[in-house]
C-alpha cells in the first residue's frame, strides 16, 4: 500500500510552489515601479536582475511575503467572524444580506491589512535591496527594526491607504461571494 500525503499538506505545498513560481513577477513589478527608466520592460528587468544578482535576487523579500500570509488570513477571518457576530447581536438578525456582508468583509479587510501592513513594507524594502544606495536587510526583523529606527512608526505604515484601496474591496467581495456560494450549497443540500 502506497502512503498518500494528507490533502492539507499537499495544498500547502501547492501554494508555496505557486509562490515560488510567481514571486519573481512581484519583484519585477516592484523594481519596474521604483526604478523607472532603468529597465526597458519586463524581460529586460528580468535579465538584468538575474545577471547582476543571480537567481536568488529574484526571490529577495520572499520570506516576509510567506510569513505575512498567515497573520493576514488569520486576522481577516477572525475580524470577519467577530464583526458578523457583533452585527447579529446589535441588529438582532440571524440572516445577513449581501450588502451587509460586503461591508463587514471590507471592514475585516481593513483591519487585517492594517494589522499586517508592516510585513508588507518590510517585504517591499527587501525587494528593492541595495538599489539607489538603499540598505540591504539581513532578515525581516532587521528590516522592521531599521525602518522603525529611521522613519518611526509611520514608516511601517507608509502606503497603507493605496494598499487598502485594493485589499478592502477585494476582501468584502471575497466574503460576499463566499457567503452567497455557501447559501446556494446549503440550499441544494437541503433540497436533495
N, C-alpha and C positions, 0 to 999 in steps of 0.2 A: 504494500500500500504506500502510495506516494504522499508525503506531507504537503498539505495545502496551507499557504500563507493566509492568515486572517484577512478579511476584506478591509478592515480599517487600516491595517498596516500597509496593504497594497495601495489603498487610496492615498495614504500619506506619502508613500514613496512616489506615486504618480505626480502628486502636487509638487514635491521637491524636484523631481525630474523636469517638470514643466518650468519651474522657476529657473533651473539651471540653463535651460534652452532659451527662454525668453528674456532673462535678466540682462544680457548684453544689449538688447534693444532699448531697455530702460536707461542704461548707462549712456548709450549713444544719444538718446533723446536729451538727456541732461547736458551732456557735453555740447551738443549742437546748439542748445538754448543758451548756454553760458558763454561759449566761445564762438560767437558769430564772426564769420569771416575767416576762421582758421581752417575750416573744412569745406570742401566742395561737394557736399551732400553726404548721404548716409554711408555709401560704400567707401568713399574717401576717408571719412572719420573712422570707420571700422578698420581699414588697412593701416592708417597712421597710428591708431591706438595699439593695434596688435604689434606693429613693428617697433614702436617706442617702448612699450611696457610689457610686451609678451601676452600670452593668453590670460594670465592671472589678472591683468589690468582690466579686462572686460568684466570681471566679477568684483571689482572694488566696491565695497559697500553692501555686498550681498548678505552678510551676517545680520546687520540691523534690519534689513528688509525681512528676512526669515523670522527673526526674533519678534519683530513688530506685528506680524500677522496674528500671533497667538493672543497678546493682550488686546489688540483691536477687536478681534472676533469675540473674545470673552466679554469685554466691556460693552460691545454693541448689543449682544444678546441679553446680557444682564440688564442694561439700561432699558431695552425694549420691553422685557418681561416686567420690570418694575414699573415702567410708565403705563403699560397696559393694565396692570393690577390697580394702580392708582386711579386711572381713568374709570375703570369699572366701579371702584369704591366711591369716587366722588360723584359720578353721574348715575350711579345705581342702575347700570345697564350691563346685561350679560353679553349681548352681541355688540360688536364694534364695527361700524361701517368702513367702507374703503377709504374715504377721505380722512377719517379719524386715524385709521391705520397708517395712511401715508404720512400724516403729521407726527404721529407717535414714532414711527420708524425714522423719520427725518430728525426728530429731536434726539433719538438714540444715536443716530449717526453723528450728530454734532457733539454729543457727549463723548463718544468713543474716539472721534477724531481729535478732540481737544486733549483727551487723556493720554493719547499715544503719539501726539504730534512731535514731541522732542526726538523720538526714534526716527521719524521721517526726516527731520532736519539733520540728524547725525548721518543718516544714510546719504542724503544729498551732498553733505560736506565730504564724506568719504569717497563718493563717486567722483567728485571733482579732483580729488587728490592734490598734487603739487602744482596744479595749473596756475599760472599768473602769480607765482610766489605764495600760493596758499599753503597752509600747513598740512602735513601728512599725519594722519592719526594712526596709532597703534591698534586700537580696537574701539568698540562702541563707547565704553565708559570713558576712555581717553578723549574721544570726540565730544561727548556730552560735557565733560569737565572743562575742556578748553573753550567750548562755545560759551558756557556759563561764565567762565572767568573773563573772557574777552568782551562779551556782549551783554552779559547779565541775563536775567530770567527772560526778558523779552526776546533775546536772541534764539531761545529754544522754541519760540512760537512765531518766528518771522515767516510769513507766508501762510499762516493758518486760514486767513479769510478766503483767498483764492482756492485753497485746498478744500475748504468746507463747501464752497460753491459747487464743487464737483461731487464730493462724497456725501453731503447731506441729502440732496435729492435722490442720489443713487441708492442710499440706504432706505429711504422712505419707499421708493418704488420697489425695491427688492422685498421688503417686508409686506407690502401691499400684495404683490404677486404671490408671495409665499402663502399668505392667509387665504387669498382667493383660490389658489390651487388646492389648498388643504380642505376648504369648504366643498369644492367640487368632488374631491376624492372621498370625503366623508359621506356626502350625499349619495354618490354612486355606490358606496359600500352598504349604506342603509337600504338602498333600493334593490340591491342584489339578493 
